[in-house]
Amino acid sequence: MTMLANTDLAERELRTEPTVASGRARTLQTILFVLALGGILTAGLWPFHSPKNDVTWLPAGRGLSFGAYGTILSSGVFSGTNPGDGAPCTLEMWVESYLPWDTSTLLAFYDPETHKQFSLHQSLTNLELRNSRRLTRDKTNRVGVSHFYIDSIFRQGKLVFITITSSGNQTRVYVDGVLAAEASQFPLSADDFNGELVIANSPVHNDSWEGWFRGLAIYQSELTPEQVLQQYEAWTRDGRTATTADGRNVALYLFDERGGNIIHNRVKSEVDLNIPERYTVFDEKFLEPPWDEYYPNWSYLKDVLINIAGFIPLGFVANAFLSFVARVRRAALFTVLVGCATTLTIEILQAFLPTRDSGTTDLITNTVGTCLGAAIYHYRPVRTLYFAILEQLSSLRLRELPPGGWHGSASQP
């Protein structure tokens, strides 16, 4: 007879007969449950601590190198001397990405009171400007965060000098002194450069950027095309801005300290940049709601599918353990509760781990995965096959024993 032909009988025997094989099957079942639960907790919480901040000074020349978990933070809050909606502004930065296929946060100005931010992101080879301080409406009249994309900027092994300048109404982006894109639908002002400055990471969740950072400057004025080109030539030739002496500079970081944990502001010394000893997220979110986590791209969908698939094994073996070993009534319901409690524990603890994100989307998708695992267990052909394999494994060692067991095989005097 085949394995499948004997599986119904095997399941009944394993659940009812107090034999050695049944005991071994229960032990195997318990081991599988513990391994599944331990594996989920390890995958969700690893590396269980805040890693060392992966930021190092470049051995030759000025600049900082950012690794997988690296970030720097401002020592204080930026607040413009001439704030107000519509005030002109400019931001310059000189960078090189290690990963042109990556999606990560390059820098952000963050207001911890309103949780609003203006941020720059690498989106594969593209640059994205994102401003949650200014909301827009799409074609379907839905309100969302203001976005502005500039295509094909980041190339592996290529330093790029990016200039973002705005009159308050019209925003222009230059790459290496040449106009790359402009948009009147993306207003930007000096007010948007206020708040805490976070470089190479998001201020609210783990989204670290990998690459070189060689210079950063902030102005309370709009630059003309001629000035943009002059600045690019000065930076790439002399390693510094050409307008240090005038009053337009809000901040200037040359990244030429070559050591230590402070990048000095050459314009206003009260807002320096600090390199923390440990990787940190400035204001990590706790159980972020799904509507804030949602982002319409493949990366978000991939994470959702991985989270669902990752909890299917736990749902399956937990349901089998509760039904077969613990003999719990309504095992399927308790299985879902086990999955929900596990993922809730993970999400709460992840709020204290800068390498992980605490969100309710994972809570939902992981619970869905647990439900699917429990449902698969109740699909008779799968359950039948599972018990047949369990019966084979539990009886394997018994077949190796001599007829009298280990005691019966002892030599008699």
N, C-alpha and C positions, 0 to 999 in steps of 0.2 A: 504494500500500500504506500502511496505517496505521502509526503509530509503534510500537504493540505488536507488529505483525507482523514488524517488522525488529529487534526488540530482542535476540533470542537471537543473531542474526548480529552485531549491533553489539557485544554483550558479548564474543563470541569474537574479533572483530577488534581490539577495544581491548586485549584481554589478550595478543594474540599478535603483531600487526603493529607493527613499529618505525616507524610513520609519525608525521608531525607531529601529526596528530589524536590519536594514541595518547599522544604526549608531553604534549600539552595536557590530555588527560583525566587523566593521572597528576598533572600540576601542579594541576589543579582538585581532584583527590581529596586531594592533600596539603594544599592550602589549607583544604578543608573539615575535615580532621582537626585541623589546627592551630587553626582557629577554634573548633571544638567543645571541644577540650581547654583552650584559653585562656579560653573563655567559662565553662566549669565552674570553673576555678581562680579567675577573677575573682568569680563569683557566690558562691563558697564562702569567699573570704578578704577581700572588700571590707568596710571601707575600708583594710585593710592596716596599720592603726595604731590606737592608743587615742585616741578623739576627746576634745576638751575637755569637761570635766565641765559638763553643762548645768544648773547650779544658780545661780539669781540671787536677790538680795534683792528683795522687792516694793517698788516705788517709793513706794507710799503705805501706811502702816501697817506692822505687823510681819508677818513670815512669809517663807518661801522658796518660790520657784517651781521645780518640777522639770520639765525638758523630756524629750525622747526618750531621751537617755542622761545621766541624772543620778542621783547618790547621795551620801549622807553616811555617815560611819563614826564609831563611838565611838573615843575616844582610848585606851581601856583596856577591861578586862573588868569587867562587872557581877558582883558576888558579894554576895548578900544577907547582912546582919548576923544574920538569923534564918532561915537556910536549913533546908530539910527538907520532906519530902513531907507535904502537908497544911497548910502554913503559908498563911494568907490573903494575898491580893494584889489589886492594882487597877492598871489602866492606863487613862489618859485621853489622847485625841488629838483635835485639832481640824483637820479637813482638808477639802479640796474636790478632787474628781477632774475633770480636763479631759475624760476619755474614759469616759463611763458604760457603754460597750459593751466596755471593755477587760478583759483578764485579766492581772494582774500582782501583784508582791509589794509590799505597803505597808511592812512592816517585819519584822525577824526578830531573835531572840536566838539566836546561833549558838555552839556549842561546837566549836572547831576540832580538839579531840582525839578526840571521839566522832563528829563530823560530824552531830550531832543538833541540832534547832532547834525553837523555837516561833515561828510566823510568822503574820502577818495578810496576807490576800490580797484584792484586788478581783477578783470573778468576775462580770463584766458589772455589773449594778447591785447585786449582792449582796456581803456581807462573809463571808469564809471564815476561820475559825480552824483552823490546822493544827498538830499537835504530834507530831513524830516521836520525841519523848522518851517518849511514852506510846503503846503499841500497843493496838489493839482487835481484836476478832473479829467478822466479819460473820455473816449468817445461814447462810452455807455453811461457817462455822468457819475462814475464812481470816484470817490475821493481817495487819493493815494499820495505816497511820498514822491517828491519831485526828483526826476532822474535826467541825466545828460550823459550820453555815450560818445566816446571818441575811439574810432577803430584803429587797430593795428599799430599800437605804440610800443608794446614790450616785446623785445627780442632777446633770446638768451645770448649773454656775452656782449651786450650793447648797452652802454650808458646812455640815458636819455635825460634831457633837460626839459622839464615841463613847466610852462608858465600859464597860470589861470588868472585872468584879469577881467574886471567888470566895472562898468560905470554905475552899477546899481540896477540897471535894466537889461543891458546887453552883456552877455558873458562870452568871452573868447578864450580858446585854448590854443597855445602855441607849443610845438614840439621842436626842440633844437632851433629856436628862433623863428620858425616858420608857422604861419597860421594853419592849424589842423581842423578846427571846427568852431562855429559860433552859434549861439542860440539866444533869442529874445524870450523864449518860453522858460528859461531857467535863470531867473533873477538871482543875483548874488550881491551881498553888501558886506561892509565891515562888521556888522552885527553877527554875521554867520561865522566869523573867526573868533568869537568869544567863547570862553569856557575852558575846561581842561583839555590839554592836547595829549593825545595818545598816538604814538607812532608804531607802525608795523603790527598793529592788532586792533581789534574792536574794543571799545570801552565797556561793552556789556556781555560779550561772550567770546569764547576762544575762536579766533579767526586770524591767526598769525600769518604774516607775510614774510617770505624768504628772499633776501637779496642784499644789495649794498645801498647804503644811504650816505651821500657825500656832501649834501648841503641843503639848507632850507632857509627861506626868507619870506617875511610877511610885511606887506605895505598897506597903508591907508590911502591908496591912490590908484588910479588906473594908469597903466603904462601904454604908451603909444607903440605901434609896430616898430618904430626906430629904436625906442628905449628897450623893448623886448629883445631885439637882436643885439643891442649893445650889452645888455645884461648877460645874455647867453655867451657872447664872446669873452666877457670879463671872467665869468665863472670858469669856463673851460680853459682859458689861458692862465688866469691868475689864481683860480680857486676861491674867488670871493666876488661879491656884488660890486658894481661900480658906483653905487649910491649910498655907501655907508655913512657918509658925513652929513647928508641932508636929513630933514625932519620927517620924512615919509616912512621910515622904517619902524615897524612895531617890534620885529624880532629878526635876528640874524644868527644862524648857527652854521659855523664853518666846519665843524667836525674835525678840527685839526689838533685836538688835545693829545691824541696818540696814546692815551692811558687814563686811568681813573674811572670814576662812575658819574662824572658831571660833564655835560656839554653846555658851555657857557653861552649865554645870550650876549652878543657883542654890542647890542643897542641898549637894552634895558636889563640890568643884571638881576632884577628880582624874579624873573621868570626864566630859569634855566631848565635844562632837561636832565632827568636822573635815570640812571641805569640800575634798576632793582637787582638785588642779588638773586632773587627767585622770580621765576616767571609768574606774572600776576595779571588778572583781569581787573580793571579799575573799579567797575561797579557791576559785578556779575549778577545777572538776573536770576530770580528764584521762581521756578515753575512758570516760565514765560507762557502766556496764553497762545493757543494755536494760531489765532489770526495775526499775531505779531511775528510768529515764526515762519508763517507761510511765505514762500517766495516762488514765483512761477518759473522754475528752471529744472533741468534734469537732475542737478545735484540734490535738490529737495525731494524729488520723487524717488531717487535712488535710496536716500536715507530712510524714507517711509517704507519702501519695500524690504530693505535690510532689517529694519526694526520688526516688521511683521514676521519675516522668515526666521529671525533669530529666536523668537519665543515659541515657535511651533513645536520644536522638540520638547521644551519644558512643559507645554500644555499636554503633549502626548504622554510623556513618562509620569507626570504628576497625576494625571487621571488614572493611569494604570496602577500607580503606587497606591493611591487612595482607595481604588476599587479592590485591588488584589491583596495588598498587604495590610493597609489600615482598615479595610472593610467599612469605609465611610459611606453612609447613605447620602444620596445626591452628590456623588463624587464630582460630577461635572461642574456643579455650582461651586464647590469648594476649590476645584482646580482653577477656575476663573479668579476666585478670591486670592489664591496663592500667587497667580501671575500678576494680578493688580497690586498686591501688597509688595511683591518683589520689585516691580518697576517703580512703585512709589518710593520705596526705600532708596533705590538707585538714584532717582531724580532729586530727592532731598539731599543726599550726600554729594551729588555732583555739583550742587551750588557752592560747595566748599573746595572744589577741585578746579583750578583754572584751566586745566586741559580738557574739561568736559563741560557740557551745556545742560542746564536744568530747565526742562520744558515740559509742557503738558501734551505736546504732540507725541512725544515718545511714550508717555503714559497711555495715550489712546491706542497707538499703533501696537505697542507691546501687548496690551490686553487683548486686542483683536487677534494677534498671533497666538496667544494662549488659547483663545476660544477656538481658533482653527485647529490647533493641536488636539484639543479635547474632542472636537468633532471628528477628526481623522481617527482617533482611537475608537470611537463608536461606529465607525464604518466597518462592518463585519469582516469583509475579506482582509483588510489590513490588520485588524485585531487578531484574527485567526492566524495569520502568518506570524505575527509578533509572538503569540503564545507558543506556536510551534518551534520557533527559534529559541525561545526562552527554555522550553522543555528539553531541546537538544543540548543547550549549553549547561543546564543544571544537571543533566544525567551523564555528561561527558566524563566527569571525574569518577562517578560511581562505577563506570564500566572499567576503569583502570584499577579498581580495588580488587584484592583477592576475595574469594568467596566468603571468608569469615571476617572481612574487614581488616583493618590494621591489627587489631587485637588477635583475630583468628589466625593471622599469618605468623605470629610469634612462635618461635621454636619451643617445643615442649620438652621438658627434661625427661 
